[in-house]
Amino acid sequence: MEEALADPESTGTIHHSLLFAYLGEAHLLVGRRDEATAIARRAADLAHRQKERGNEAWVLRLLGEIAAHADSPDLESAEGHYTQALARANELEMRPLQAHCHLGLGKLYRAIGDAVKSQAHLTNAARMYREMDMGFWLEKADAELGAPYETLP
């Protein structure tokens, strides 16, 4: 994926915003937040220019994840990105993305101590994962449902 980002014309990935979103998520997962942010912004720009509304929704969710997982989480930005991604996912009937957005929002609200909103989003995520037979993600949602509510400092 990094080759595709470095030289997209030679790899035939010049117009693949979703590939860049995946690469951004990979960077986030290994703790390279600055790289994840730069790649996500590039993916968002590309998806917007190409009118790839579904891919843009995935990138919005990634931007929410990046904001939520910063050393000092930007809760307002995370909530805004997750909410925008969820609205677009609802509009386009992108059920896996809907579930991921609910999971992200549920974790975010749990972290800030809003048990009611957290429970609602986590319950929705778990229900959707169950309906789609997404066992890996269902385990994550169920684990979040059982996690204690701790507020951020």
Secondary structure per residue as TSV (DSSP state, phi and psi in degrees):
chain	resnum	aa	ss	phi	psi
A	1	M	-	360.0	-35.9
A	2	E	H	-65.3	-34.9
A	3	E	H	-62.0	-40.4
A	4	A	H	-63.3	-37.2
A	5	L	H	-72.4	-39.9
A	6	A	H	-69.8	-38.7
A	7	D	-	-142.8	73.0
A	8	P	H	-62.8	-29.4
A	9	E	H	-66.8	-40.5
A	10	S	H	-72.6	-24.1
A	11	T	H	-98.2	-3.2
A	12	G	T	74.7	21.7
A	13	T	-	-112.9	19.1
A	14	I	T	-58.0	-29.5
A	15	H	T	-112.1	24.7
A	16	H	-	-108.1	82.6
A	17	S	H	-63.2	-32.6
A	18	L	H	-67.1	-35.6
A	19	L	H	-60.1	-41.6
A	20	F	H	-66.9	-36.1
A	21	A	H	-62.6	-42.6
A	22	Y	H	-61.5	-42.8
A	23	L	H	-63.7	-41.0
A	24	G	H	-60.9	-41.8
A	25	E	H	-65.7	-38.1
A	26	A	H	-61.8	-42.7
A	27	H	H	-62.5	-40.9
A	28	L	H	-63.1	-42.2
A	29	L	H	-63.8	-28.2
A	30	V	T	-98.8	11.9
A	31	G	T	85.6	15.3
A	32	R	-	-100.6	70.4
A	33	R	H	-63.2	-41.8
A	34	D	H	-62.4	-42.9
A	35	E	H	-65.6	-40.7
A	36	A	H	-59.8	-42.6
A	37	T	H	-63.8	-46.7
A	38	A	H	-62.0	-43.2
A	39	I	H	-68.1	-40.9
A	40	A	H	-62.9	-41.1
A	41	R	H	-64.2	-39.6
A	42	R	H	-64.5	-42.6
A	43	A	H	-63.1	-41.7
A	44	A	H	-62.9	-43.5
A	45	D	H	-63.1	-45.3
A	46	L	H	-63.5	-46.8
A	47	A	H	-62.1	-40.6
A	48	H	H	-65.7	-46.8
A	49	R	H	-61.7	-35.2
A	50	Q	T	-91.4	2.8
A	51	K	T	57.8	40.4
A	52	E	-	-94.7	81.2
A	53	R	H	-62.9	-37.1
A	54	G	H	-67.0	-45.2
A	55	N	H	-64.8	-36.8
A	56	E	H	-62.3	-36.7
A	57	A	H	-63.4	-42.6
A	58	W	H	-62.5	-39.3
A	59	V	H	-68.1	-37.9
A	60	L	H	-59.7	-42.2
A	61	R	H	-61.7	-42.4
A	62	L	H	-61.1	-41.8
A	63	L	H	-62.5	-35.0
A	64	G	H	-63.9	-43.6
A	65	E	H	-61.6	-43.5
A	66	I	H	-61.7	-46.7
A	67	A	H	-64.6	-37.7
A	68	A	H	-72.4	-26.9
A	69	H	T	-106.0	19.0
A	70	A	S	-72.2	162.2
A	71	D	S	-56.3	-42.3
A	72	S	S	-115.8	93.5
A	73	P	-	-55.8	136.9
A	74	D	-	-94.0	87.1
A	75	L	H	-63.4	-38.8
A	76	E	H	-65.7	-44.0
A	77	S	H	-65.4	-43.8
A	78	A	H	-60.0	-47.8
A	79	E	H	-61.0	-43.8
A	80	G	H	-61.5	-44.8
A	81	H	H	-67.2	-45.2
A	82	Y	H	-59.9	-43.0
A	83	T	H	-65.3	-42.4
A	84	Q	H	-63.7	-43.6
A	85	A	H	-62.9	-41.6
A	86	L	H	-65.0	-41.9
A	87	A	H	-61.2	-43.8
A	88	R	H	-68.1	-40.8
A	89	A	H	-62.8	-40.0
A	90	N	H	-62.6	-45.3
A	91	E	H	-60.6	-40.9
A	92	L	H	-94.9	3.6
A	93	E	T	55.5	48.9
A	94	M	-	-98.8	82.2
A	95	R	H	-59.6	-45.3
A	96	P	H	-59.4	-40.7
A	97	L	H	-67.0	-39.0
A	98	Q	H	-56.2	-48.1
A	99	A	H	-62.5	-42.5
A	100	H	H	-63.8	-38.1
A	101	C	H	-66.1	-41.9
A	102	H	H	-61.8	-40.8
A	103	L	H	-62.3	-47.2
A	104	G	H	-61.0	-45.2
A	105	L	H	-65.0	-39.5
A	106	G	H	-61.7	-43.5
A	107	K	H	-65.6	-40.1
A	108	L	H	-63.3	-48.4
A	109	Y	H	-66.6	-33.0
A	110	R	H	-63.8	-41.2
A	111	A	H	-65.0	-29.6
A	112	I	T	-96.7	3.1
A	113	G	T	87.5	15.1
A	114	D	-	-94.5	85.8
A	115	A	H	-63.7	-35.3
A	116	V	H	-66.3	-51.1
A	117	K	H	-65.4	-40.8
A	118	S	H	-59.5	-49.9
A	119	Q	H	-59.0	-42.6
A	120	A	H	-62.8	-47.0
A	121	H	H	-69.5	-42.5
A	122	L	H	-65.9	-37.7
A	123	T	H	-64.8	-42.6
A	124	N	H	-61.6	-44.0
A	125	A	H	-60.4	-48.8
A	126	A	H	-61.4	-43.4
A	127	R	H	-61.1	-45.1
A	128	M	H	-66.1	-44.3
A	129	Y	H	-60.2	-40.7
A	130	R	H	-62.6	-47.5
A	131	E	H	-61.1	-33.3
A	132	M	T	-92.6	1.8
A	133	D	T	57.6	44.8
A	134	M	-	-102.0	75.7
A	135	G	H	-57.6	-42.7
A	136	F	H	-57.1	-48.3
A	137	W	H	-73.9	-32.8
A	138	L	H	-60.9	-41.1
A	139	E	H	-60.5	-40.8
A	140	K	H	-65.2	-43.3
A	141	A	H	-65.7	-43.5
A	142	D	H	-62.4	-38.7
A	143	A	H	-64.4	-39.4
A	144	E	H	-66.5	-37.5
A	145	L	H	-62.0	-31.0
A	146	G	H	-91.7	-4.1
A	147	A	S	-76.2	149.0
A	148	P	-	-71.1	153.4
A	149	Y	-	-88.6	114.5
A	150	E	-	-127.1	133.5
A	151	T	-	-86.2	152.2
A	152	L	-	-73.3	150.6
A	153	P	-	-66.1	360.0
